[in-house]
């Protein structure tokens, strides 16, 4: 009969400490790499979203002959008389984007929330390029208040979402709307008669969720992502 000796099986404390040390070392090496890959994946997705937004704007302009517009009370994009929309927010769907607006540095945009139209959903990219209902009155395609249905051939983008950090993309539509010239100017691009009131930025606030690039900036600021999109800058 064999006698089982105490301690003949299992790990010693020294062996366990050694194994745990190896695990901790591996985590310390690979965790930062994994986080970096995740951060890069988010940036790549944001850049793809920004490109999709610019493509939607380009296709919209090709069909309509102007960029998304209309912010006044009568909201008539067909007459081109009240095209004073300052920015569009690309968020998760229909309705107001107010809850998904990014933060701002030094009120570069004079605070986005106060620049939203009286009916906040008019600032929603969705209501211009996914459905033909710029005044968001629930009657898409209505003559005299919506884009001409003979020209509007949307939806111009198939999927809308906030950026990877949970905030709406911002399109400075006030600098690129009307017939491709900045709002407040006349003529046809590139021969616009007045300088743009800012640049036609398409922006994500980036990982910190704070929009640091102002409408008059010539280059990105902080960790913002995006680019200037306009026919005359």
N, C-alpha and C positions, 0 to 999 in steps of 0.2 A: 504494500500500500504506500503510494507516494504522498508525501506531505507537501502542501502548498505553502510556499514561503511568502511571508508578508512583504509587499513591495516588489514582487517579481513581475507584476503586470501594471499597465497604466503609465502615465507620465509623472516624472518628478517635478517639483516646483521649479527647478532650474530650467527644465525642458519647456514647461508651459510658459515661463517668462520669455524664453528665447523665441518661441513661436509667436507669442503676442507681440513681441518687439518687431518681428518681421512683418506682421500684419499692419502694425502702426506705420512702419516705414513705407510699405506699399501704398497705404491710404494717403500718406503725406506726399508721395510722389505723383499718384494718379488723380487724386481729387482735384487739384488745380487744373490739370489737363482737361478733365471732364467738364469743369465749370467754364473753361476757356472755349471748348467746343460748343457748349450750350450757348454762350454769349455770341459766338460767331454765327451760329445757326439762327439766332434771333435777328441779328443784323442782316443776314442774307435774306431772311423772310421779309423784313421791313423794306429792303431795297427792291425786292420783287413786287411788293405791294405798291411802292411809289411808282415803279415803272408801269404797273397795271392802271393806276390812276391817270398817269400822263397819256397812256394809250387811249383810255376812255375819253379823255378830253379832246384828243386829236380826232378821234372818230366822230365825236359829237360835233366838233367844229366843221368837219367835212360835210356832214349831213345838214346841219342847221345854218351854217354860215356865220355863227357867233358862238361864244362860249356861254356856259350857264349864267343866267342873269336873273334879275327881277327881285326887288326887295321892298318896293313901295307898296302902299296900301292897295292900289288897284292891280298891281302885279301883272303887267301885260308884256310878256316877252316878245309878242308878235309885233307890237308897235315900236319897240326899241326906245320907248320914251322914259322908262323908269328903271333903267338898268343900273342900280346903285348897290348891288350886293357886294359886301366887302370881303367876306371869306366864306369858304365852304368847309364843313367838317365831315370827314369820312368816318362814320362810326358803325355800329353793329346792325342798323336797319332803319326802319321808318321812325318818325317822331323826332323829338328833340335830342340833340347831342350834348346838352348842357352837362350832364353827369359824367361825360367822358372827355371833356375838354382837358388838355394838359395844363399844368401850371405855367407861369410866365416869370421871366426875369425882368425886374424894373418896369413892368407894364409896357413891354416893347410894342404891344399891339393895342395899347390903351385899354387893356383887359378884354380878352375875347368875350367873356360873358356879357359885358355891357355893349359889345358891338353886334350882338346877335339881333336879328330882326324881331319885330313885334310878335310875330309868330315864329318862335325859334326854329321850327322845323324847316323854314325856308333856307336856312343855312346848311341843311343836310344834303350832302352830295347825292344821297339815295333818291331824293325827290326830283332830281334833274336828269340823272343818267341811268337809273334803274327803272323808274316810272316817270311818266310825263305829267307831273303834278307840281310845278314849282311853287304855287301858293299853298300847297298842302291842304286843299279844301275837300279832298276826297272825291273830286270829279276829274280824274285824269283824262287829258285829251280834250278838255272843254275849249271851244272856240273863244278866243279873246282873252283867255286867262292862262292858257298853257301853250307849249310850243306847237307849231303846226304839225298835225299828225301826218301830213303828206311828206314832211321832212324828217320828223323824229322817228328813227328806226331802231330804237333801243330795245332791250337793255344794252348798254354799252360796256357793262362790266357784270360778270356773273356772280361774284361773291364779294361782299363787303365785310370788313371787320376792323376792329381797332388794331393798333400796332401791337407788337409782341409784349409791350410793357403795360398794355391796358388803356391806352389813350387814343383819341381820335387823331387821324392825320389832318393837317391843316393845309388848305389850298388858298393862296392869296388871290382869289378870283378877281378882286377889284383892280388888279394890275394887268389882267389879261383878258377881261371880258369884252363885251360889245363886239366889234367886228375884228377883233384881234389887236386893236390898239388899247392902251390903258383907259380905264374909265375916266371921263372928263376930257378926253382928247377927241380929235376928229381925224378924218383921212383914212387911208388904208395902209396896212403894214407893208413895208417898213417905214413908209413916209407918214408917220403920225405927227400931228401938229403940236402936241404938248408932251412934255416928259411924263413918265409914269409916276404916280403917287406911290412909290415903292416898287419892289420887284415881284415878279410873279412866282413866288416860292411855292413848292410842294414840300411839306415838311413832316417829319416825325420828331417828337420831342426827345427821342432816344432813351437810353436806359434810366436816366434820372427823372424822367417824366416832366421835365421843365423846359418849355420852349425858350431858348436863349437867342435864337436868330430873329432879329427884328425885320419888319417888312422892307426897310431901306438898306438892309445889309447886302454887301457885295459877295460875302462868303459865309459859309456855315460857322456858327459859334458854338463852343462847348461840345457836347456829345450829340448834338442834333444830327439828323440824317435828312438828305433831300437834295434838291437842286432848283435852280431858277428855270421856270418854264414859261416863256412868253414869246410872242412874235416880234416884239420891239421893246428892247430894254435899254 
